[in-house]
């Protein structure tokens, strides 16, 4: 997630907590949007694995992890996680992983493209995000 715009550039749904899934989402976001300057995360086991940390170091990113009991350090991710659970996942009974991915994808599209955020002066994340990219990266 881009903190300034609250855009979720890439996400993955999987039934296990594999580091490779996190790496895939991260590499996908980099391919589409470029390398960020800082990577902020909680201390989940998959995000603190040697594999994930190795990828972040390869891109020479500054790595910031919250401390124990410091959920506010990752508040924007916590916020979208709450929206995802209470506006989508807890309301449905998916027949398959494919259906869950499709429906969650619709939620993320809505969140990025249509949903206005009071913290963004009632703009949606895409309206705030795209103008900040260098021209050669922006593909909107």
Backbone bond lengths (Angstrom), bond angles and torsions (degrees), N, CA, C in turn:
res aa  C-N    CA-C-N  psi(-1)  N-CA   C-N-CA  omega(-1)  CA-C   N-CA-C  phi
1 X - - - 1.445 - - 1.528 108.62 -
2 X 1.307 114.75 136.44 1.458 120.34 173.76 1.529 107.87 -83.50
3 X 1.314 117.07 120.37 1.463 120.46 -174.83 1.520 112.92 -65.39
4 X 1.314 117.93 -41.44 1.463 120.23 -174.96 1.525 111.93 -65.12
5 X 1.334 116.87 -38.81 1.470 120.19 -175.91 1.525 112.86 -105.39
6 X 1.302 117.29 -15.97 1.469 124.41 -175.51 1.532 112.53 68.38
7 X 1.327 116.40 17.83 1.464 120.70 176.68 1.525 109.66 -74.36
8 X 1.328 115.74 138.33 1.451 121.64 172.93 1.517 107.04 -100.69
9 X 1.335 117.68 100.07 1.465 119.93 -173.93 1.519 114.03 -75.58
10 X 1.321 117.79 -24.24 1.459 120.32 -178.80 1.526 108.46 -158.83
11 X 1.298 116.32 146.37 1.462 120.83 178.61 1.525 108.48 -151.62
12 X 1.307 115.83 160.13 1.454 122.46 176.92 1.523 109.01 -138.78
13 X 1.318 115.38 147.34 1.459 122.29 174.31 1.517 106.91 -118.82
14 X 1.324 115.25 127.04 1.447 119.97 179.22 1.510 108.67 -146.61
15 X 1.283 118.41 160.72 1.453 122.12 -176.09 1.530 112.81 -93.94
16 X 1.330 117.79 2.63 1.463 121.53 174.30 1.525 108.92 -134.59
17 X 1.311 116.27 166.18 1.465 121.37 -179.87 1.529 110.11 -97.41
18 X 1.316 116.64 67.12 1.457 121.33 -178.87 1.525 111.11 -88.86
19 X 1.320 115.53 137.55 1.460 120.26 176.20 1.528 110.66 -62.08
20 X 1.326 116.90 -34.15 1.466 120.35 -177.93 1.530 111.99 -61.82
21 X 1.310 118.06 -31.16 1.465 121.07 177.84 1.530 109.68 -68.84
22 X 1.329 116.78 -41.44 1.469 120.91 176.90 1.526 110.39 -63.10
23 X 1.319 116.40 -42.97 1.464 120.72 179.74 1.517 110.17 -63.40
24 X 1.323 117.68 -42.30 1.463 121.57 179.32 1.529 110.98 -60.14
25 X 1.325 117.07 -46.09 1.475 120.36 179.24 1.518 110.65 -63.76
26 X 1.324 116.73 -42.58 1.459 121.24 -179.49 1.529 111.09 -64.43
27 X 1.327 117.00 -46.64 1.472 120.69 179.78 1.526 110.77 -64.54
28 X 1.322 117.42 -35.69 1.462 121.03 176.67 1.523 110.67 -63.44
29 X 1.320 116.96 -44.73 1.463 120.61 178.77 1.526 110.89 -63.28
30 X 1.319 117.78 -40.59 1.467 120.96 178.81 1.525 110.58 -64.36
31 X 1.326 117.10 -42.54 1.461 120.66 179.51 1.526 111.44 -61.07
32 X 1.315 117.01 -36.93 1.465 120.95 -178.24 1.527 113.75 -83.63
33 X 1.342 116.32 -37.08 1.459 119.39 -167.19 1.524 115.13 -124.29
34 X 1.309 118.20 -4.95 1.452 120.70 -179.25 1.523 112.34 94.89
35 X 1.321 115.16 174.36 1.460 121.99 -175.60 1.526 110.08 -86.40
36 X 1.330 117.05 126.97 1.471 118.99 176.21 1.531 110.16 -74.94
37 X 1.303 116.09 171.25 1.465 120.53 178.76 1.519 112.06 -88.89
38 X 1.316 116.30 -29.45 1.461 120.86 -175.64 1.518 109.24 -140.39
39 X 1.307 115.65 146.67 1.459 122.17 177.59 1.519 106.71 -119.76
40 X 1.319 116.36 115.79 1.459 121.98 -177.73 1.522 107.70 -109.55
41 X 1.309 116.49 130.82 1.455 119.82 -176.76 1.527 111.14 -150.55
42 X 1.323 113.96 167.97 1.459 118.14 170.39 1.528 107.61 -86.42
43 X 1.307 116.81 -170.67 1.459 119.93 -175.22 1.527 112.85 -104.99
44 X 1.322 116.03 33.87 1.460 120.02 176.11 1.521 110.30 -60.11
45 X 1.330 116.25 147.09 1.467 120.66 -173.60 1.524 113.18 -58.42
46 X 1.332 117.42 -38.35 1.457 118.20 -179.76 1.528 111.66 -70.08
47 X 1.317 117.99 -30.58 1.467 121.41 -178.16 1.527 113.01 -82.26
48 X 1.313 117.18 -16.99 1.464 120.79 178.43 1.530 111.46 -104.85
49 X 1.324 116.76 8.06 1.462 120.36 -179.33 1.532 110.03 -67.64
50 X 1.323 115.56 156.96 1.464 120.78 177.94 1.532 111.28 -59.57
51 X 1.332 116.89 -35.41 1.469 120.37 -179.53 1.528 111.44 -63.89
52 X 1.329 117.01 -48.53 1.466 120.67 -179.66 1.523 110.38 -66.31
53 X 1.320 117.44 -46.87 1.463 120.60 -179.93 1.528 110.08 -60.61
54 X 1.329 117.21 -37.84 1.466 121.06 177.08 1.521 112.49 -60.28
55 X 1.326 116.87 -42.50 1.470 120.71 178.29 1.529 110.34 -64.59
56 X 1.319 116.74 -44.36 1.464 120.23 179.92 1.531 110.94 -61.87
57 X 1.319 116.78 -41.10 1.465 120.51 178.56 1.523 111.27 -67.30
58 X 1.337 116.35 -36.43 1.473 120.14 178.19 1.522 110.95 -58.71
59 X 1.327 116.55 -36.04 1.466 121.17 178.25 1.534 112.19 -87.05
60 X 1.327 116.20 2.79 1.466 123.10 178.63 1.522 112.15 57.36
61 X 1.319 115.25 42.05 1.460 121.03 179.39 1.521 110.87 -85.75
62 X 1.306 114.71 147.68 1.453 119.55 168.63 1.521 106.07 -78.21
63 X 1.319 116.67 129.64 1.458 121.56 -176.55 1.521 108.55 -107.04
64 X 1.331 115.89 127.58 1.457 120.99 178.57 1.518 108.49 -125.73
65 X 1.327 116.47 121.98 1.463 120.70 177.80 1.513 109.23 -119.30
66 X 1.318 114.24 140.54 1.457 118.43 178.97 1.523 110.41 -67.91
67 X 1.290 115.21 162.83 1.465 120.53 176.60 1.516 110.75 -95.46
68 X 1.308 116.90 169.13 1.454 121.70 179.51 1.528 110.02 -57.01
69 X 1.325 115.91 128.34 1.458 120.93 -179.93 1.524 113.97 75.11
70 X 1.334 117.58 14.11 1.467 121.47 -177.10 1.526 110.79 -107.81
71 X 1.307 117.16 53.28 1.469 121.25 -178.75 1.515 112.29 -59.07
72 X 1.330 117.51 -26.39 1.473 120.11 -179.70 1.531 112.07 -66.50
73 X 1.343 117.66 -22.23 1.460 120.33 178.41 1.517 111.38 -63.74
74 X 1.304 117.21 -22.83 1.457 122.57 -176.16 1.533 110.20 -122.53
75 X 1.313 116.49 34.60 1.458 122.37 -168.73 1.532 114.26 -60.16
76 X 1.330 118.12 -37.64 1.462 118.62 -177.16 1.531 111.24 -69.48
77 X 1.323 116.90 -36.85 1.461 119.89 176.14 1.527 109.76 -68.85
78 X 1.326 116.35 -40.32 1.466 119.49 176.63 1.526 110.61 -60.84
79 X 1.313 117.14 -37.60 1.463 121.70 -178.58 1.524 111.64 -66.04
80 X 1.336 116.93 -46.17 1.471 118.05 179.46 1.526 110.34 -69.86
81 X 1.320 117.22 -32.37 1.459 120.21 176.01 1.532 109.73 -61.63
82 X 1.308 116.72 -42.58 1.469 121.25 177.71 1.531 109.98 -62.69
83 X 1.329 117.24 -46.88 1.470 120.60 178.69 1.519 110.75 -59.81
84 X 1.320 117.19 -44.38 1.455 121.58 -179.42 1.530 110.80 -59.67
85 X 1.316 116.76 -45.38 1.465 120.07 -178.50 1.522 112.22 -69.04
86 X 1.340 116.79 -48.83 1.460 119.61 -171.25 1.527 114.52 -86.29
87 X 1.313 117.94 -18.34 1.463 120.30 178.81 1.520 112.89 -103.42
88 X 1.338 116.64 -8.94 1.460 119.21 -177.53 1.530 111.78 -137.38
89 X 1.296 118.13 -71.82 1.463 122.52 -167.90 1.527 113.29 -60.19
90 X 1.317 118.15 -48.97 1.463 120.29 -176.77 1.526 112.70 -70.07
91 X 1.313 117.57 -14.66 1.467 121.06 -178.59 1.523 113.28 -91.77
92 X 1.331 116.83 -8.52 1.457 119.39 -172.61 1.513 111.95 -127.86
93 X 1.313 114.28 160.70 1.459 122.20 172.52 1.528 106.04 -123.59
94 X 1.304 116.51 98.41 1.462 121.16 -176.08 1.526 110.62 -73.60
95 X 1.311 115.63 142.83 1.466 121.42 178.16 1.527 111.66 -81.04
96 X 1.342 116.91 -23.32 1.467 120.35 -176.66 1.528 109.64 -158.10
97 X 1.331 115.69 166.74 1.468 120.31 174.71 1.529 109.91 -63.03
98 X 1.317 116.79 -36.74 1.463 120.21 179.70 1.530 110.85 -61.51
99 X 1.318 116.78 -43.04 1.463 120.22 178.08 1.525 110.70 -65.77
100 X 1.318 117.46 -41.49 1.463 121.08 178.63 1.527 110.11 -61.12
101 X 1.342 117.16 -45.83 1.470 120.57 178.67 1.530 111.25 -60.01
102 X 1.313 116.10 -42.97 1.463 120.17 -179.67 1.530 110.97 -62.21
103 X 1.316 116.49 -49.54 1.467 120.71 -177.50 1.529 112.13 -67.54
104 X 1.313 117.32 -39.26 1.458 120.50 177.63 1.527 109.90 -68.11
105 X 1.321 116.76 -35.81 1.468 120.62 175.23 1.521 111.82 -60.21
106 X 1.316 116.35 -39.31 1.467 120.78 176.62 1.527 109.84 -62.80
107 X 1.337 116.82 -41.78 1.464 119.94 178.21 1.532 110.72 -61.96
108 X 1.339 117.94 -45.67 1.465 120.19 -179.92 1.527 111.34 -65.24
109 X 1.323 117.61 -38.80 1.472 119.62 175.83 1.526 110.16 -60.41
110 X 1.319 116.42 -45.87 1.467 120.37 178.27 1.529 110.23 -60.45
111 X 1.322 116.23 -45.61 1.467 121.71 -178.67 1.531 110.96 -60.43
112 X 1.329 117.41 -44.00 1.467 121.71 -176.98 1.526 113.76 -78.34
113 X 1.316 117.05 -35.83 1.462 121.02 -168.79 1.528 113.64 -102.43
114 X 1.327 117.65 -37.17 1.458 119.96 -172.26 1.516 115.13 -113.04
115 X 1.307 117.38 -36.10 1.464 120.42 -172.51 1.524 111.48 -70.54
116 X 1.298 115.05 121.93 1.462 120.68 178.80 1.523 109.00 -86.39
117 X 1.325 115.88 143.13 1.454 121.54 -176.46 1.520 109.87 -119.12
118 X 1.302 116.42 129.89 1.469 119.88 -179.99 1.523 111.09 -60.27
119 X 1.333 117.86 -34.55 1.462 121.44 179.14 1.518 113.59 -71.37
120 X 1.330 116.58 -9.28 1.465 122.16 178.42 1.534 110.77 -114.01
121 X 1.316 116.43 29.15 1.470 121.88 -177.86 1.526 111.80 54.08
122 X 1.318 115.36 43.40 1.473 124.60 178.47 1.531 113.29 60.96
123 X 1.316 116.43 26.87 1.461 120.98 171.69 1.533 107.76 -98.63
124 X 1.325 116.40 162.37 1.453 119.12 174.17 1.538 108.78 -91.54
125 X 1.324 118.24 163.16 1.464 120.26 -177.67 1.532 114.27 -55.62
126 X 1.334 118.24 -39.90 1.467 119.36 179.19 1.526 112.27 -61.99
127 X 1.311 117.56 -38.33 1.467 120.42 179.66 1.524 111.36 -63.02
128 X 1.308 117.05 -31.64 1.465 121.43 -179.51 1.530 110.59 -86.68
129 X 1.322 116.76 -38.14 1.467 121.49 -173.16 1.523 113.87 -71.96
130 X 1.336 117.81 -54.37 1.457 120.78 -169.86 1.530 114.51 -58.12
131 X 1.307 120.03 -39.96 1.472 118.36 179.17 1.533 114.38 -65.33
132 X 1.333 117.99 -14.66 1.462 120.23 -178.49 1.524 112.95 -85.62
133 X 1.331 118.28 -12.99 1.457 120.30 -176.91 1.514 111.68 -82.69
134 X 1.339 115.92 149.20 1.466 118.70 171.75 1.521 108.82 -63.07
135 X 1.302 117.75 149.45 1.463 121.82 -176.08 1.520 114.40 -54.37
136 X 1.340 118.13 -40.02 1.452 119.83 -176.00 1.530 112.85 -69.74
137 X 1.325 119.17 -16.06 1.458 122.09 178.83 1.517 111.07 -94.68
138 X 1.309 118.15 -36.15 1.456 122.55 -174.54 1.519 110.90 -63.73
139 X 1.347 115.58 123.19 1.450 121.25 -179.67 1.516 112.32 -125.56
140 X 1.298 117.24 18.03 1.472 121.32 -176.80 1.469 109.16 -65.07
